[in-house]
Amino acid sequence: MLTIKVLGPGCANCRKLEEIARAAVAAAGVEAQVVKVTDMQQIVGYGVLKTPGLVVDEKLVSSGRIPSAENVAEWIAAVQGR
């Protein structure tokens, strides 16, 4: 199963990114778990200095912005295609 992590303290942007990630998973029709990570040590461990951050299958794909649902779907597809 694919794991997608939304990194951030729980701010409005973090919640929006979580919504986008869940929508992208549903649109892609893949089995994935969306996890919220709020622990700052874990977030910094991924190299994120500005939230929100997005990790797909343990790879940081975005930080400091809210990517589009299309971008998230592309990242999911790239991981699935490995």
mmCIF file of the N, C-alpha and C atoms, coordinates in Angstrom:
data_MODEL
# 
_entry.id   MODEL 
# 
loop_
_atom_site.group_PDB 
_atom_site.id 
_atom_site.type_symbol 
_atom_site.label_atom_id 
_atom_site.label_alt_id 
_atom_site.label_comp_id 
_atom_site.label_asym_id 
_atom_site.label_entity_id 
_atom_site.label_seq_id 
_atom_site.pdbx_PDB_ins_code 
_atom_site.Cartn_x 
_atom_site.Cartn_y 
_atom_site.Cartn_z 
_atom_site.occupancy 
_atom_site.B_iso_or_equiv 
_atom_site.pdbx_formal_charge 
_atom_site.auth_seq_id 
_atom_site.auth_comp_id 
_atom_site.auth_asym_id 
_atom_site.auth_atom_id 
_atom_site.pdbx_PDB_model_num 
ATOM 1   N N  . MET A 1 1  ? 0.842  -1.180 0.000   1.00 0.00 ? 1  MET A N  1 
ATOM 2   C CA . MET A 1 1  ? 0.000  0.000  0.000   1.00 0.00 ? 1  MET A CA 1 
ATOM 3   C C  . MET A 1 1  ? 0.888  1.244  0.000   1.00 0.00 ? 1  MET A C  1 
ATOM 4   N N  . LEU A 1 2  ? 0.478  2.215  -0.751  1.00 0.00 ? 2  LEU A N  1 
ATOM 5   C CA . LEU A 1 2  ? 1.184  3.486  -0.857  1.00 0.00 ? 2  LEU A CA 1 
ATOM 6   C C  . LEU A 1 2  ? 0.908  4.337  0.378   1.00 0.00 ? 2  LEU A C  1 
ATOM 7   N N  . THR A 1 3  ? 1.933  5.015  0.876   1.00 0.00 ? 3  THR A N  1 
ATOM 8   C CA . THR A 1 3  ? 1.763  5.909  2.019   1.00 0.00 ? 3  THR A CA 1 
ATOM 9   C C  . THR A 1 3  ? 2.061  7.336  1.585   1.00 0.00 ? 3  THR A C  1 
ATOM 10  N N  . ILE A 1 4  ? 1.137  8.226  1.865   1.00 0.00 ? 4  ILE A N  1 
ATOM 11  C CA . ILE A 1 4  ? 1.289  9.644  1.563   1.00 0.00 ? 4  ILE A CA 1 
ATOM 12  C C  . ILE A 1 4  ? 1.242  10.378 2.893   1.00 0.00 ? 4  ILE A C  1 
ATOM 13  N N  . LYS A 1 5  ? 2.254  11.208 3.141   1.00 0.00 ? 5  LYS A N  1 
ATOM 14  C CA . LYS A 1 5  ? 2.325  11.940 4.401   1.00 0.00 ? 5  LYS A CA 1 
ATOM 15  C C  . LYS A 1 5  ? 2.179  13.429 4.141   1.00 0.00 ? 5  LYS A C  1 
ATOM 16  N N  . VAL A 1 6  ? 1.279  14.048 4.893   1.00 0.00 ? 6  VAL A N  1 
ATOM 17  C CA . VAL A 1 6  ? 1.107  15.490 4.865   1.00 0.00 ? 6  VAL A CA 1 
ATOM 18  C C  . VAL A 1 6  ? 1.845  16.023 6.090   1.00 0.00 ? 6  VAL A C  1 
ATOM 19  N N  . LEU A 1 7  ? 2.849  16.850 5.861   1.00 0.00 ? 7  LEU A N  1 
ATOM 20  C CA . LEU A 1 7  ? 3.694  17.355 6.934   1.00 0.00 ? 7  LEU A CA 1 
ATOM 21  C C  . LEU A 1 7  ? 3.298  18.781 7.297   1.00 0.00 ? 7  LEU A C  1 
ATOM 22  N N  . GLY A 1 8  ? 2.995  19.007 8.561   1.00 0.00 ? 8  GLY A N  1 
ATOM 23  C CA . GLY A 1 8  ? 2.661  20.348 9.009   1.00 0.00 ? 8  GLY A CA 1 
ATOM 24  C C  . GLY A 1 8  ? 1.992  20.338 10.365  1.00 0.00 ? 8  GLY A C  1 
ATOM 25  N N  . PRO A 1 9  ? 1.913  21.502 10.989  1.00 0.00 ? 9  PRO A N  1 
ATOM 26  C CA . PRO A 1 9  ? 1.379  21.595 12.345  1.00 0.00 ? 9  PRO A CA 1 
ATOM 27  C C  . PRO A 1 9  ? -0.145 21.510 12.439  1.00 0.00 ? 9  PRO A C  1 
ATOM 28  N N  . GLY A 1 10 ? -0.835 21.503 11.319  1.00 0.00 ? 10 GLY A N  1 
ATOM 29  C CA . GLY A 1 10 ? -2.290 21.444 11.352  1.00 0.00 ? 10 GLY A CA 1 
ATOM 30  C C  . GLY A 1 10 ? -2.952 22.741 10.928  1.00 0.00 ? 10 GLY A C  1 
ATOM 31  N N  . CYS A 1 11 ? -2.195 23.599 10.279  1.00 0.00 ? 11 CYS A N  1 
ATOM 32  C CA . CYS A 1 11 ? -2.717 24.895 9.817   1.00 0.00 ? 11 CYS A CA 1 
ATOM 33  C C  . CYS A 1 11 ? -3.700 24.699 8.655   1.00 0.00 ? 11 CYS A C  1 
ATOM 34  N N  . ALA A 1 12 ? -4.311 25.777 8.232   1.00 0.00 ? 12 ALA A N  1 
ATOM 35  C CA . ALA A 1 12 ? -5.285 25.723 7.145   1.00 0.00 ? 12 ALA A CA 1 
ATOM 36  C C  . ALA A 1 12 ? -4.656 25.176 5.859   1.00 0.00 ? 12 ALA A C  1 
ATOM 37  N N  . ASN A 1 13 ? -3.428 25.575 5.558   1.00 0.00 ? 13 ASN A N  1 
ATOM 38  C CA . ASN A 1 13 ? -2.761 25.081 4.356   1.00 0.00 ? 13 ASN A CA 1 
ATOM 39  C C  . ASN A 1 13 ? -2.503 23.578 4.440   1.00 0.00 ? 13 ASN A C  1 
ATOM 40  N N  . CYS A 1 14 ? -2.172 23.101 5.621   1.00 0.00 ? 14 CYS A N  1 
ATOM 41  C CA . CYS A 1 14 ? -1.942 21.670 5.823   1.00 0.00 ? 14 CYS A CA 1 
ATOM 42  C C  . CYS A 1 14 ? -3.240 20.887 5.617   1.00 0.00 ? 14 CYS A C  1 
ATOM 43  N N  . ARG A 1 15 ? -4.320 21.406 6.136   1.00 0.00 ? 15 ARG A N  1 
ATOM 44  C CA . ARG A 1 15 ? -5.617 20.742 5.966   1.00 0.00 ? 15 ARG A CA 1 
ATOM 45  C C  . ARG A 1 15 ? -6.026 20.737 4.497   1.00 0.00 ? 15 ARG A C  1 
ATOM 46  N N  . LYS A 1 16 ? -5.766 21.830 3.793   1.00 0.00 ? 16 LYS A N  1 
ATOM 47  C CA . LYS A 1 16 ? -6.086 21.902 2.365   1.00 0.00 ? 16 LYS A CA 1 
ATOM 48  C C  . LYS A 1 16 ? -5.275 20.878 1.586   1.00 0.00 ? 16 LYS A C  1 
ATOM 49  N N  . LEU A 1 17 ? -3.982 20.764 1.911   1.00 0.00 ? 17 LEU A N  1 
ATOM 50  C CA . LEU A 1 17 ? -3.138 19.792 1.225   1.00 0.00 ? 17 LEU A CA 1 
ATOM 51  C C  . LEU A 1 17 ? -3.624 18.369 1.504   1.00 0.00 ? 17 LEU A C  1 
ATOM 52  N N  . GLU A 1 18 ? -4.067 18.108 2.707   1.00 0.00 ? 18 GLU A N  1 
ATOM 53  C CA . GLU A 1 18 ? -4.600 16.779 3.014   1.00 0.00 ? 18 GLU A CA 1 
ATOM 54  C C  . GLU A 1 18 ? -5.835 16.488 2.159   1.00 0.00 ? 18 GLU A C  1 
ATOM 55  N N  . GLU A 1 19 ? -6.726 17.463 2.006   1.00 0.00 ? 19 GLU A N  1 
ATOM 56  C CA . GLU A 1 19 ? -7.912 17.297 1.154   1.00 0.00 ? 19 GLU A CA 1 
ATOM 57  C C  . GLU A 1 19 ? -7.497 16.991 -0.283  1.00 0.00 ? 19 GLU A C  1 
ATOM 58  N N  . ILE A 1 20 ? -6.526 17.745 -0.793  1.00 0.00 ? 20 ILE A N  1 
ATOM 59  C CA . ILE A 1 20 ? -6.054 17.550 -2.163  1.00 0.00 ? 20 ILE A CA 1 
ATOM 60  C C  . ILE A 1 20 ? -5.450 16.157 -2.321  1.00 0.00 ? 20 ILE A C  1 
ATOM 61  N N  . ALA A 1 21 ? -4.651 15.736 -1.350  1.00 0.00 ? 21 ALA A N  1 
ATOM 62  C CA . ALA A 1 21 ? -4.022 14.413 -1.414  1.00 0.00 ? 21 ALA A CA 1 
ATOM 63  C C  . ALA A 1 21 ? -5.077 13.311 -1.425  1.00 0.00 ? 21 ALA A C  1 
ATOM 64  N N  . ARG A 1 22 ? -6.076 13.438 -0.566  1.00 0.00 ? 22 ARG A N  1 
ATOM 65  C CA . ARG A 1 22 ? -7.138 12.422 -0.519  1.00 0.00 ? 22 ARG A CA 1 
ATOM 66  C C  . ARG A 1 22 ? -7.926 12.389 -1.832  1.00 0.00 ? 22 ARG A C  1 
ATOM 67  N N  . ALA A 1 23 ? -8.192 13.549 -2.407  1.00 0.00 ? 23 ALA A N  1 
ATOM 68  C CA . ALA A 1 23 ? -8.911 13.616 -3.684  1.00 0.00 ? 23 ALA A CA 1 
ATOM 69  C C  . ALA A 1 23 ? -8.081 12.993 -4.807  1.00 0.00 ? 23 ALA A C  1 
ATOM 70  N N  . ALA A 1 24 ? -6.775 13.246 -4.798  1.00 0.00 ? 24 ALA A N  1 
ATOM 71  C CA . ALA A 1 24 ? -5.891 12.686 -5.828  1.00 0.00 ? 24 ALA A CA 1 
ATOM 72  C C  . ALA A 1 24 ? -5.823 11.170 -5.716  1.00 0.00 ? 24 ALA A C  1 
ATOM 73  N N  . VAL A 1 25 ? -5.792 10.653 -4.497  1.00 0.00 ? 25 VAL A N  1 
ATOM 74  C CA . VAL A 1 25 ? -5.788 9.202  -4.288  1.00 0.00 ? 25 VAL A CA 1 
ATOM 75  C C  . VAL A 1 25 ? -7.077 8.598  -4.834  1.00 0.00 ? 25 VAL A C  1 
ATOM 76  N N  . ALA A 1 26 ? -8.196 9.222  -4.513  1.00 0.00 ? 26 ALA A N  1 
ATOM 77  C CA . ALA A 1 26 ? -9.489 8.720  -4.990  1.00 0.00 ? 26 ALA A CA 1 
ATOM 78  C C  . ALA A 1 26 ? -9.571 8.767  -6.514  1.00 0.00 ? 26 ALA A C  1 
ATOM 79  N N  . ALA A 1 27 ? -9.094 9.859  -7.107  1.00 0.00 ? 27 ALA A N  1 
ATOM 80  C CA . ALA A 1 27 ? -9.142 9.998  -8.567  1.00 0.00 ? 27 ALA A CA 1 
ATOM 81  C C  . ALA A 1 27 ? -8.233 8.986  -9.258  1.00 0.00 ? 27 ALA A C  1 
ATOM 82  N N  . ALA A 1 28 ? -7.102 8.679  -8.626  1.00 0.00 ? 28 ALA A N  1 
ATOM 83  C CA . ALA A 1 28 ? -6.153 7.728  -9.214  1.00 0.00 ? 28 ALA A CA 1 
ATOM 84  C C  . ALA A 1 28 ? -6.622 6.287  -9.031  1.00 0.00 ? 28 ALA A C  1 
ATOM 85  N N  . GLY A 1 29 ? -7.527 6.072  -8.095  1.00 0.00 ? 29 GLY A N  1 
ATOM 86  C CA . GLY A 1 29 ? -8.046 4.738  -7.859  1.00 0.00 ? 29 GLY A CA 1 
ATOM 87  C C  . GLY A 1 29 ? -7.012 3.784  -7.273  1.00 0.00 ? 29 GLY A C  1 
ATOM 88  N N  . VAL A 1 30 ? -6.085 4.326  -6.488  1.00 0.00 ? 30 VAL A N  1 
ATOM 89  C CA . VAL A 1 30 ? -5.050 3.496  -5.874  1.00 0.00 ? 30 VAL A CA 1 
ATOM 90  C C  . VAL A 1 30 ? -5.357 3.294  -4.395  1.00 0.00 ? 30 VAL A C  1 
ATOM 91  N N  . GLU A 1 31 ? -4.781 2.238  -3.856  1.00 0.00 ? 31 GLU A N  1 
ATOM 92  C CA . GLU A 1 31 ? -4.927 1.992  -2.432  1.00 0.00 ? 31 GLU A CA 1 
ATOM 93  C C  . GLU A 1 31 ? -3.792 2.722  -1.730  1.00 0.00 ? 31 GLU A C  1 
ATOM 94  N N  . ALA A 1 32 ? -4.143 3.712  -0.934  1.00 0.00 ? 32 ALA A N  1 
ATOM 95  C CA . ALA A 1 32 ? -3.130 4.521  -0.262  1.00 0.00 ? 32 ALA A CA 1 
ATOM 96  C C  . ALA A 1 32 ? -3.629 4.950  1.105   1.00 0.00 ? 32 ALA A C  1 
ATOM 97  N N  . GLN A 1 33 ? -2.666 5.165  1.969   1.00 0.00 ? 33 GLN A N  1 
ATOM 98  C CA . GLN A 1 33 ? -2.947 5.662  3.314   1.00 0.00 ? 33 GLN A CA 1 
ATOM 99  C C  . GLN A 1 33 ? -2.419 7.085  3.385   1.00 0.00 ? 33 GLN A C  1 
ATOM 100 N N  . VAL A 1 34 ? -3.275 8.022  3.764   1.00 0.00 ? 34 VAL A N  1 
ATOM 101 C CA . VAL A 1 34 ? -2.866 9.416  3.936   1.00 0.00 ? 34 VAL A CA 1 
ATOM 102 C C  . VAL A 1 34 ? -2.678 9.657  5.423   1.00 0.00 ? 34 VAL A C  1 
ATOM 103 N N  . VAL A 1 35 ? -1.458 10.058 5.792   1.00 0.00 ? 35 VAL A N  1 
ATOM 104 C CA . VAL A 1 35 ? -1.090 10.228 7.190   1.00 0.00 ? 35 VAL A CA 1 
ATOM 105 C C  . VAL A 1 35 ? -0.700 11.677 7.434   1.00 0.00 ? 35 VAL A C  1 
ATOM 106 N N  . LYS A 1 36 ? -1.188 12.237 8.543   1.00 0.00 ? 36 LYS A N  1 
ATOM 107 C CA . LYS A 1 36 ? -0.786 13.586 8.948   1.00 0.00 ? 36 LYS A CA 1 
ATOM 108 C C  . LYS A 1 36 ? 0.386  13.470 9.906   1.00 0.00 ? 36 LYS A C  1 
ATOM 109 N N  . VAL A 1 37 ? 1.453  14.218 9.642   1.00 0.00 ? 37 VAL A N  1 
ATOM 110 C CA . VAL A 1 37 ? 2.619  14.245 10.524  1.00 0.00 ? 37 VAL A CA 1 
ATOM 111 C C  . VAL A 1 37 ? 2.732  15.657 11.079  1.00 0.00 ? 37 VAL A C  1 
ATOM 112 N N  . THR A 1 38 ? 2.590  15.781 12.399  1.00 0.00 ? 38 THR A N  1 
ATOM 113 C CA . THR A 1 38 ? 2.632  17.100 13.033  1.00 0.00 ? 38 THR A CA 1 
ATOM 114 C C  . THR A 1 38 ? 3.874  17.296 13.891  1.00 0.00 ? 38 THR A C  1 
ATOM 115 N N  . ASP A 1 39 ? 4.632  16.235 14.123  1.00 0.00 ? 39 ASP A N  1 
ATOM 116 C CA . ASP A 1 39 ? 5.837  16.326 14.946  1.00 0.00 ? 39 ASP A CA 1 
ATOM 117 C C  . ASP A 1 39 ? 6.938  17.063 14.181  1.00 0.00 ? 39 ASP A C  1 
ATOM 118 N N  . MET A 1 40 ? 7.392  18.191 14.741  1.00 0.00 ? 40 MET A N  1 
ATOM 119 C CA . MET A 1 40 ? 8.358  19.031 14.028  1.00 0.00 ? 40 MET A CA 1 
ATOM 120 C C  . MET A 1 40 ? 9.697  18.328 13.786  1.00 0.00 ? 40 MET A C  1 
ATOM 121 N N  . GLN A 1 41 ? 10.116 17.460 14.684  1.00 0.00 ? 41 GLN A N  1 
ATOM 122 C CA . GLN A 1 41 ? 11.370 16.728 14.457  1.00 0.00 ? 41 GLN A CA 1 
ATOM 123 C C  . GLN A 1 41 ? 11.250 15.812 13.252  1.00 0.00 ? 41 GLN A C  1 
ATOM 124 N N  . GLN A 1 42 ? 10.128 15.151 13.108  1.00 0.00 ? 42 GLN A N  1 
ATOM 125 C CA . GLN A 1 42 ? 9.908  14.296 11.940  1.00 0.00 ? 42 GLN A CA 1 
ATOM 126 C C  . GLN A 1 42 ? 9.840  15.135 10.666  1.00 0.00 ? 42 GLN A C  1 
ATOM 127 N N  . ILE A 1 43 ? 9.159  16.267 10.735  1.00 0.00 ? 43 ILE A N  1 
ATOM 128 C CA . ILE A 1 43 ? 9.013  17.136 9.566   1.00 0.00 ? 43 ILE A CA 1 
ATOM 129 C C  . ILE A 1 43 ? 10.379 17.630 9.104   1.00 0.00 ? 43 ILE A C  1 
ATOM 130 N N  . VAL A 1 44 ? 11.184 18.120 10.036  1.00 0.00 ? 44 VAL A N  1 
ATOM 131 C CA . VAL A 1 44 ? 12.527 18.602 9.707   1.00 0.00 ? 44 VAL A CA 1 
ATOM 132 C C  . VAL A 1 44 ? 13.397 17.451 9.197   1.00 0.00 ? 44 VAL A C  1 
ATOM 133 N N  . GLY A 1 45 ? 13.139 16.244 9.691   1.00 0.00 ? 45 GLY A N  1 
ATOM 134 C CA . GLY A 1 45 ? 13.870 15.063 9.238   1.00 0.00 ? 45 GLY A CA 1 
ATOM 135 C C  . GLY A 1 45 ? 13.712 14.795 7.750   1.00 0.00 ? 45 GLY A C  1 
ATOM 136 N N  . TYR A 1 46 ? 12.618 15.260 7.178   1.00 0.00 ? 46 TYR A N  1 
ATOM 137 C CA . TYR A 1 46 ? 12.399 15.132 5.731   1.00 0.00 ? 46 TYR A CA 1 
ATOM 138 C C  . TYR A 1 46 ? 13.027 16.288 4.957   1.00 0.00 ? 46 TYR A C  1 
ATOM 139 N N  . GLY A 1 47 ? 13.623 17.240 5.674   1.00 0.00 ? 47 GLY A N  1 
ATOM 140 C CA . GLY A 1 47 ? 14.238 18.385 5.019   1.00 0.00 ? 47 GLY A CA 1 
ATOM 141 C C  . GLY A 1 47 ? 13.279 19.535 4.770   1.00 0.00 ? 47 GLY A C  1 
ATOM 142 N N  . VAL A 1 48 ? 12.127 19.507 5.410   1.00 0.00 ? 48 VAL A N  1 
ATOM 143 C CA . VAL A 1 48 ? 11.120 20.553 5.230   1.00 0.00 ? 48 VAL A CA 1 
ATOM 144 C C  . VAL A 1 48 ? 11.400 21.687 6.212   1.00 0.00 ? 48 VAL A C  1 
ATOM 145 N N  . LEU A 1 49 ? 11.607 22.869 5.671   1.00 0.00 ? 49 LEU A N  1 
ATOM 146 C CA . LEU A 1 49 ? 11.802 24.043 6.510   1.00 0.00 ? 49 LEU A CA 1 
ATOM 147 C C  . LEU A 1 49 ? 10.567 24.930 6.527   1.00 0.00 ? 49 LEU A C  1 
ATOM 148 N N  . LYS A 1 50 ? 9.706  24.752 5.519   1.00 0.00 ? 50 LYS A N  1 
ATOM 149 C CA . LYS A 1 50 ? 8.472  25.525 5.431   1.00 0.00 ? 50 LYS A CA 1 
ATOM 150 C C  . LYS A 1 50 ? 7.344  24.569 5.076   1.00 0.00 ? 50 LYS A C  1 
ATOM 151 N N  . THR A 1 51 ? 6.296  24.577 5.888   1.00 0.00 ? 51 THR A N  1 
ATOM 152 C CA . THR A 1 51 ? 5.169  23.684 5.655   1.00 0.00 ? 51 THR A CA 1 
ATOM 153 C C  . THR A 1 51 ? 4.116  24.367 4.798   1.00 0.00 ? 51 THR A C  1 
ATOM 154 N N  . PRO A 1 52 ? 3.214  23.630 4.184   1.00 0.00 ? 52 PRO A N  1 
ATOM 155 C CA . PRO A 1 52 ? 3.050  22.193 4.299   1.00 0.00 ? 52 PRO A CA 1 
ATOM 156 C C  . PRO A 1 52 ? 4.029  21.433 3.404   1.00 0.00 ? 52 PRO A C  1 
ATOM 157 N N  . GLY A 1 53 ? 4.253  20.199 3.769   1.00 0.00 ? 53 GLY A N  1 
ATOM 158 C CA . GLY A 1 53 ? 5.102  19.321 2.975   1.00 0.00 ? 53 GLY A CA 1 
ATOM 159 C C  . GLY A 1 53 ? 4.321  18.078 2.591   1.00 0.00 ? 53 GLY A C  1 
ATOM 160 N N  . LEU A 1 54 ? 4.748  17.446 1.506   1.00 0.00 ? 54 LEU A N  1 
ATOM 161 C CA . LEU A 1 54 ? 4.082  16.232 1.049   1.00 0.00 ? 54 LEU A CA 1 
ATOM 162 C C  . LEU A 1 54 ? 5.133  15.180 0.723   1.00 0.00 ? 54 LEU A C  1 
ATOM 163 N N  . VAL A 1 55 ? 4.948  14.014 1.300   1.00 0.00 ? 55 VAL A N  1 
ATOM 164 C CA . VAL A 1 55 ? 5.856  12.888 1.080   1.00 0.00 ? 55 VAL A CA 1 
ATOM 165 C C  . VAL A 1 55 ? 5.046  11.763 0.452   1.00 0.00 ? 55 VAL A C  1 
ATOM 166 N N  . VAL A 1 56 ? 5.523  11.247 -0.687  1.00 0.00 ? 56 VAL A N  1 
ATOM 167 C CA . VAL A 1 56 ? 4.876  10.123 -1.348  1.00 0.00 ? 56 VAL A CA 1 
ATOM 168 C C  . VAL A 1 56 ? 5.852  8.957  -1.328  1.00 0.00 ? 56 VAL A C  1 
ATOM 169 N N  . ASP A 1 57 ? 5.465  7.895  -0.655  1.00 0.00 ? 57 ASP A N  1 
ATOM 170 C CA . ASP A 1 57 ? 6.296  6.693  -0.558  1.00 0.00 ? 57 ASP A CA 1 
ATOM 171 C C  . ASP A 1 57 ? 7.702  7.028  -0.058  1.00 0.00 ? 57 ASP A C  1 
ATOM 172 N N  . GLU A 1 58 ? 7.753  7.820  1.024   1.00 0.00 ? 58 GLU A N  1 
ATOM 173 C CA . GLU A 1 58 ? 8.987  8.241  1.712   1.00 0.00 ? 58 GLU A CA 1 
ATOM 174 C C  . GLU A 1 58 ? 9.883  9.167  0.886   1.00 0.00 ? 58 GLU A C  1 
ATOM 175 N N  . LYS A 1 59 ? 9.343  9.774  -0.167  1.00 0.00 ? 59 LYS A N  1 
ATOM 176 C CA . LYS A 1 59 ? 10.101 10.748 -0.956  1.00 0.00 ? 59 LYS A CA 1 
ATOM 177 C C  . LYS A 1 59 ? 9.403  12.111 -0.856  1.00 0.00 ? 59 LYS A C  1 
ATOM 178 N N  . LEU A 1 60 ? 10.153 13.120 -0.411  1.00 0.00 ? 60 LEU A N  1 
ATOM 179 C CA . LEU A 1 60 ? 9.602  14.464 -0.334  1.00 0.00 ? 60 LEU A CA 1 
ATOM 180 C C  . LEU A 1 60 ? 9.383  14.988 -1.751  1.00 0.00 ? 60 LEU A C  1 
ATOM 181 N N  . VAL A 1 61 ? 8.141  15.352 -2.068  1.00 0.00 ? 61 VAL A N  1 
ATOM 182 C CA . VAL A 1 61 ? 7.829  15.832 -3.411  1.00 0.00 ? 61 VAL A CA 1 
ATOM 183 C C  . VAL A 1 61 ? 7.429  17.305 -3.432  1.00 0.00 ? 61 VAL A C  1 
ATOM 184 N N  . SER A 1 62 ? 7.091  17.868 -2.266  1.00 0.00 ? 62 SER A N  1 
ATOM 185 C CA . SER A 1 62 ? 6.665  19.262 -2.228  1.00 0.00 ? 62 SER A CA 1 
ATOM 186 C C  . SER A 1 62 ? 6.827  19.810 -0.817  1.00 0.00 ? 62 SER A C  1 
ATOM 187 N N  . SER A 1 63 ? 7.232  21.086 -0.727  1.00 0.00 ? 63 SER A N  1 
ATOM 188 C CA . SER A 1 63 ? 7.250  21.750 0.573   1.00 0.00 ? 63 SER A CA 1 
ATOM 189 C C  . SER A 1 63 ? 7.075  23.247 0.377   1.00 0.00 ? 63 SER A C  1 
ATOM 190 N N  . GLY A 1 64 ? 6.420  23.864 1.362   1.00 0.00 ? 64 GLY A N  1 
ATOM 191 C CA . GLY A 1 64 ? 6.242  25.309 1.349   1.00 0.00 ? 64 GLY A CA 1 
ATOM 192 C C  . GLY A 1 64 ? 5.185  25.833 0.409   1.00 0.00 ? 64 GLY A C  1 
ATOM 193 N N  . ARG A 1 65 ? 4.390  24.928 -0.166  1.00 0.00 ? 65 ARG A N  1 
ATOM 194 C CA . ARG A 1 65 ? 3.326  25.368 -1.080  1.00 0.00 ? 65 ARG A CA 1 
ATOM 195 C C  . ARG A 1 65 ? 2.227  24.318 -1.117  1.00 0.00 ? 65 ARG A C  1 
ATOM 196 N N  . ILE A 1 66 ? 1.114  24.673 -1.733  1.00 0.00 ? 66 ILE A N  1 
ATOM 197 C CA . ILE A 1 66 ? 0.023  23.729 -1.911  1.00 0.00 ? 66 ILE A CA 1 
ATOM 198 C C  . ILE A 1 66 ? -0.007 23.349 -3.389  1.00 0.00 ? 66 ILE A C  1 
ATOM 199 N N  . PRO A 1 67 ? 0.437  22.141 -3.714  1.00 0.00 ? 67 PRO A N  1 
ATOM 200 C CA . PRO A 1 67 ? 0.431  21.723 -5.116  1.00 0.00 ? 67 PRO A CA 1 
ATOM 201 C C  . PRO A 1 67 ? -0.993 21.453 -5.594  1.00 0.00 ? 67 PRO A C  1 
ATOM 202 N N  . SER A 1 68 ? -1.166 21.434 -6.885  1.00 0.00 ? 68 SER A N  1 
ATOM 203 C CA . SER A 1 68 ? -2.482 21.135 -7.449  1.00 0.00 ? 68 SER A CA 1 
ATOM 204 C C  . SER A 1 68 ? -2.770 19.643 -7.321  1.00 0.00 ? 68 SER A C  1 
ATOM 205 N N  . ALA A 1 69 ? -4.033 19.288 -7.424  1.00 0.00 ? 69 ALA A N  1 
ATOM 206 C CA . ALA A 1 69 ? -4.418 17.877 -7.384  1.00 0.00 ? 69 ALA A CA 1 
ATOM 207 C C  . ALA A 1 69 ? -3.778 17.122 -8.544  1.00 0.00 ? 69 ALA A C  1 
ATOM 208 N N  . GLU A 1 70 ? -3.607 17.800 -9.671  1.00 0.00 ? 70 GLU A N  1 
ATOM 209 C CA . GLU A 1 70 ? -2.981 17.180 -10.838 1.00 0.00 ? 70 GLU A CA 1 
ATOM 210 C C  . GLU A 1 70 ? -1.526 16.827 -10.544 1.00 0.00 ? 70 GLU A C  1 
ATOM 211 N N  . ASN A 1 71 ? -0.814 17.737 -9.880  1.00 0.00 ? 71 ASN A N  1 
ATOM 212 C CA . ASN A 1 71 ? 0.579  17.452 -9.496  1.00 0.00 ? 71 ASN A CA 1 
ATOM 213 C C  . ASN A 1 71 ? 0.650  16.249 -8.580  1.00 0.00 ? 71 ASN A C  1 
ATOM 214 N N  . VAL A 1 72 ? -0.205 16.213 -7.585  1.00 0.00 ? 72 VAL A N  1 
ATOM 215 C CA . VAL A 1 72 ? -0.208 15.105 -6.634  1.00 0.00 ? 72 VAL A CA 1 
ATOM 216 C C  . VAL A 1 72 ? -0.508 13.797 -7.356  1.00 0.00 ? 72 VAL A C  1 
ATOM 217 N N  . ALA A 1 73 ? -1.473 13.821 -8.270  1.00 0.00 ? 73 ALA A N  1 
ATOM 218 C CA . ALA A 1 73 ? -1.809 12.618 -9.040  1.00 0.00 ? 73 ALA A CA 1 
ATOM 219 C C  . ALA A 1 73 ? -0.621 12.159 -9.879  1.00 0.00 ? 73 ALA A C  1 
ATOM 220 N N  . GLU A 1 74 ? 0.136  13.107 -10.447 1.00 0.00 ? 74 GLU A N  1 
ATOM 221 C CA . GLU A 1 74 ? 1.331  12.759 -11.230 1.00 0.00 ? 74 GLU A CA 1 
ATOM 222 C C  . GLU A 1 74 ? 2.378  12.090 -10.347 1.00 0.00 ? 74 GLU A C  1 
ATOM 223 N N  . TRP A 1 75 ? 2.580  12.611 -9.145  1.00 0.00 ? 75 TRP A N  1 
ATOM 224 C CA . TRP A 1 75 ? 3.561  12.023 -8.229  1.00 0.00 ? 75 TRP A CA 1 
ATOM 225 C C  . TRP A 1 75 ? 3.143  10.621 -7.812  1.00 0.00 ? 75 TRP A C  1 
ATOM 226 N N  . ILE A 1 76 ? 1.846  10.426 -7.598  1.00 0.00 ? 76 ILE A N  1 
ATOM 227 C CA . ILE A 1 76 ? 1.345  9.096  -7.245  1.00 0.00 ? 76 ILE A CA 1 
ATOM 228 C C  . ILE A 1 76 ? 1.568  8.134  -8.413  1.00 0.00 ? 76 ILE A C  1 
ATOM 229 N N  . ALA A 1 77 ? 1.255  8.587  -9.608  1.00 0.00 ? 77 ALA A N  1 
ATOM 230 C CA . ALA A 1 77 ? 1.437  7.742  -10.794 1.00 0.00 ? 77 ALA A CA 1 
ATOM 231 C C  . ALA A 1 77 ? 2.905  7.388  -11.004 1.00 0.00 ? 77 ALA A C  1 
ATOM 232 N N  . ALA A 1 78 ? 3.793  8.328  -10.740 1.00 0.00 ? 78 ALA A N  1 
ATOM 233 C CA . ALA A 1 78 ? 5.232  8.078  -10.896 1.00 0.00 ? 78 ALA A CA 1 
ATOM 234 C C  . ALA A 1 78 ? 5.694  6.993  -9.942  1.00 0.00 ? 78 ALA A C  1 
ATOM 235 N N  . VAL A 1 79 ? 5.196  7.019  -8.723  1.00 0.00 ? 79 VAL A N  1 
ATOM 236 C CA . VAL A 1 79 ? 5.562  6.003  -7.737  1.00 0.00 ? 79 VAL A CA 1 
ATOM 237 C C  . VAL A 1 79 ? 4.987  4.646  -8.142  1.00 0.00 ? 79 VAL A C  1 
ATOM 238 N N  . GLN A 1 80 ? 3.768  4.655  -8.626  1.00 0.00 ? 80 GLN A N  1 
ATOM 239 C CA . GLN A 1 80 ? 3.117  3.411  -9.040  1.00 0.00 ? 80 GLN A CA 1 
ATOM 240 C C  . GLN A 1 80 ? 3.828  2.786  -10.241 1.00 0.00 ? 80 GLN A C  1 
ATOM 241 N N  . GLY A 1 81 ? 4.426  3.631  -11.076 1.00 0.00 ? 81 GLY A N  1 
ATOM 242 C CA . GLY A 1 81 ? 5.083  3.145  -12.285 1.00 0.00 ? 81 GLY A CA 1 
ATOM 243 C C  . GLY A 1 81 ? 6.474  2.568  -12.080 1.00 0.00 ? 81 GLY A C  1 
ATOM 244 N N  . ARG A 1 82 ? 6.998  2.662  -10.858 1.00 0.00 ? 82 ARG A N  1 
ATOM 245 C CA . ARG A 1 82 ? 8.349  2.153  -10.608 1.00 0.00 ? 82 ARG A CA 1 
ATOM 246 C C  . ARG A 1 82 ? 8.434  0.683  -10.792 1.00 0.00 ? 82 ARG A C  1 
# 
